[in-house]
Amino acid sequence: MSEKELFEKISATLVDGDDLGVRPLVQEALAKGIPAIDIIMKGCMPGMIKAGEMFASGLGGASMTDLIMAGEAMRAVLEIVKPHLKAEKAEFVGKFLIGQVEGDIHNIGRDIVTAMLRGVGWDVTDLGEDIPPAGFIDKAKEIQADIIGGACSITGSLDKLATMRELIDKEKLQCGYLIGGWSTGPEYAKKIGAAFARDALEAIKVSQELLKKVREKKN
């Protein structure tokens, strides 16, 4: 099977939510010497993006259950590739603090973003789920984070993202602020003064842009 065919099969298997079927495909890709970061970015991300779009549009009768199954299949991939991501880790980029805001216990999207950021060289501290805004701020001070990433998948917790922006300003933290998750969007991000990333690929790009601005201010 060619590299392109493997990526396409991995993507399709994730859309199907087949956590057992995706494992041998990922193992085969690694055995062929394909970098773990390429497996995620070229094989997994297209599948996860498609699964999300199918859920959002209801295409093919896709439901929340289908999206969760895709997430579980993605988790299976991450279990296999994480050791390889560490081995392949690029030159240090910066310190990224990420977590799910208070009231939100979803973690599929955050897990993917965390793995990919680490894969391209970020030192990522993952706070986990249900973290109050003050918890982010305290940890950001402790590790001197360059970027704070707030993930939110339920509309009932969106106000926590706004509160975090207020605390960042109040504490005069010199860091970027990036938000993402199913309940967020570019308009809401602009409203509260945050950057926005729709998926893990965009999170990498936006984080680099934010880091550049943070370092320019510090200098």
C-alpha positions in Angstrom: 0.0 0.0 0.0 1.4 3.4 -1.0 1.8 6.3 1.5 -1.1 8.1 -0.1 -3.3 5.0 0.1 -2.5 4.6 3.8 -3.4 8.1 4.6 -6.7 7.8 2.8 -7.5 4.5 4.6 -6.6 6.0 8.0 -8.8 9.0 7.3 -11.7 6.8 6.1 -11.3 4.5 9.1 -11.5 7.5 11.5 -14.7 8.7 9.8 -16.1 5.3 10.4 -15.1 5.4 14.1 -13.3 2.1 13.7 -10.7 2.2 16.5 -9.7 -1.5 15.9 -9.3 -1.0 12.2 -7.2 2.1 12.4 -4.5 0.5 14.7 -2.9 -1.8 12.1 -3.0 1.0 9.5 -1.0 3.3 11.8 1.4 0.5 12.7 2.0 -0.2 9.0 2.6 3.5 8.3 5.2 3.7 11.2 6.8 0.5 9.9 7.2 2.2 6.5 9.1 5.0 8.2 6.4 7.6 7.8 6.9 10.3 10.5 4.3 10.2 13.2 3.5 13.9 12.7 2.7 13.2 9.0 0.4 10.3 10.0 -1.6 12.8 12.2 -1.5 15.7 9.8 -2.0 13.9 6.5 -3.9 10.8 7.6 -5.9 11.7 10.7 -6.7 15.4 10.4 -8.6 15.1 7.1 -10.7 12.3 8.7 -11.4 14.2 11.9 -12.3 17.3 9.9 -14.7 15.4 7.7 -16.2 13.7 10.8 -16.8 17.1 12.3 -18.3 18.5 9.1 -20.6 15.5 8.8 -21.8 16.0 12.3 -22.3 19.7 11.9 -24.3 19.3 8.7 -26.0 16.0 9.5 -24.6 14.5 6.3 -25.4 10.8 6.0 -27.4 11.0 9.3 -24.2 11.6 11.3 -24.9 12.0 15.0 -23.0 12.9 18.2 -22.4 9.2 18.7 -20.6 9.0 15.3 -18.4 12.0 16.3 -17.6 10.4 19.6 -16.6 7.1 17.9 -14.4 9.0 15.5 -12.8 10.6 18.6 -12.2 7.3 20.2 -10.6 6.0 17.0 -8.3 9.1 17.1 -7.4 8.4 20.7 -6.3 4.9 19.6 -4.0 6.5 17.0 -2.6 8.9 19.6 -1.7 6.0 21.9 0.4 4.4 19.2 2.1 7.5 17.8 2.8 9.5 21.0 6.2 7.8 21.7 7.2 8.4 18.2 6.2 12.1 18.4 8.4 12.5 21.4 11.3 10.9 19.5 10.7 13.1 16.5 10.2 16.2 18.5 11.3 19.3 16.7 13.4 22.1 18.1 11.8 23.9 21.1 9.2 26.4 20.0 7.7 27.9 23.2 5.5 27.1 26.2 1.8 26.4 25.6 -0.7 26.0 28.4 -4.0 24.3 27.4 -7.1 23.1 29.2 -10.8 22.6 29.0 -12.7 25.5 30.8 -14.7 25.1 33.9 -17.9 23.1 33.3 -16.6 21.3 30.3 -15.3 17.7 30.4 -14.9 17.0 26.7 -11.3 16.3 25.7 -11.1 14.7 22.2 -10.3 17.9 20.3 -7.9 19.1 23.0 -6.0 15.8 22.9 -5.4 16.1 19.2 -4.3 19.7 19.4 -1.9 18.8 22.3 -0.3 15.9 20.5 0.2 17.9 17.3 1.7 20.9 19.1 4.1 18.7 20.9 5.0 17.0 17.6 6.1 20.3 16.1 8.2 21.4 19.2 5.9 23.1 21.7 6.4 22.4 25.4 2.7 21.8 26.2 1.2 21.7 29.7 -2.2 20.2 29.6 -4.3 21.1 32.6 -7.1 18.7 31.7 -10.8 19.3 32.0 -13.1 21.5 34.1 -10.5 24.2 34.9 -11.6 27.6 36.3 -10.1 30.7 34.7 -8.0 31.4 37.8 -6.5 28.0 37.5 -5.2 28.8 34.0 -3.8 32.1 35.2 -2.0 30.6 38.2 -0.4 27.9 36.0 0.5 30.4 33.3 2.4 32.5 35.8 4.1 29.5 37.2 5.4 28.1 33.9 5.7 31.5 32.2 3.5 30.4 29.3 3.8 32.0 25.9 0.3 31.0 24.8 -2.8 30.1 26.8 -5.2 27.9 25.0 -8.8 27.7 26.3 -10.9 24.8 24.9 -14.7 25.0 25.2 -17.2 22.6 23.6 -20.4 23.6 25.3 -22.1 27.0 25.1 -22.8 27.1 28.8 -19.1 27.6 29.6 -18.3 30.3 27.0 -18.4 33.0 29.7 -15.3 31.3 31.3 -13.4 32.2 28.1 -14.4 35.8 28.4 -13.4 35.8 32.1 -10.0 34.4 31.3 -9.4 37.2 28.8 -10.2 39.7 31.6 -7.8 38.0 34.0 -5.0 37.9 31.5 -5.4 41.6 31.1 -5.8 42.3 34.8 -2.6 40.3 35.6 -0.8 41.9 32.6 0.4 38.5 31.4 2.6 38.8 28.3 1.2 35.8 26.4 -1.1 35.0 23.5 -4.6 33.8 24.0 -6.1 31.2 21.7 -9.5 29.6 21.9 -11.2 26.7 20.2 -13.8 24.0 20.5 -17.3 23.2 19.0 -19.1 26.1 20.8 -16.6 28.8 19.8 -16.0 30.6 16.6 -14.2 33.5 15.0 -16.9 36.0 15.8 -16.9 35.1 19.5 -13.1 35.1 19.6 -13.0 38.6 18.2 -15.7 39.8 20.7 -13.6 38.7 23.7 -10.2 39.6 22.2 -8.8 36.2 21.5 -7.4 34.3 18.6 -9.3 31.4 17.2 -8.4 28.0 15.7 -11.0 25.8 14.0 -8.8 22.6 14.2 -5.4 21.3 15.2 -3.7 22.3 11.9 -5.0 25.9 12.3 -3.9 25.9 16.0 -0.3 25.3 15.0 -0.4 28.1 12.4 -2.1 30.6 14.7 0.1 29.7 17.7 3.2 30.5 15.6 1.7 33.9 14.7 0.8 34.7 18.3 4.2 33.7 19.6 5.9 36.1 17.1 3.7 38.9 18.4 4.4 38.0 22.1 8.2 38.0 21.5 8.1 41.3 19.7 6.3 42.9 22.6 8.8 41.4 25.1 11.7 42.7 23.1 
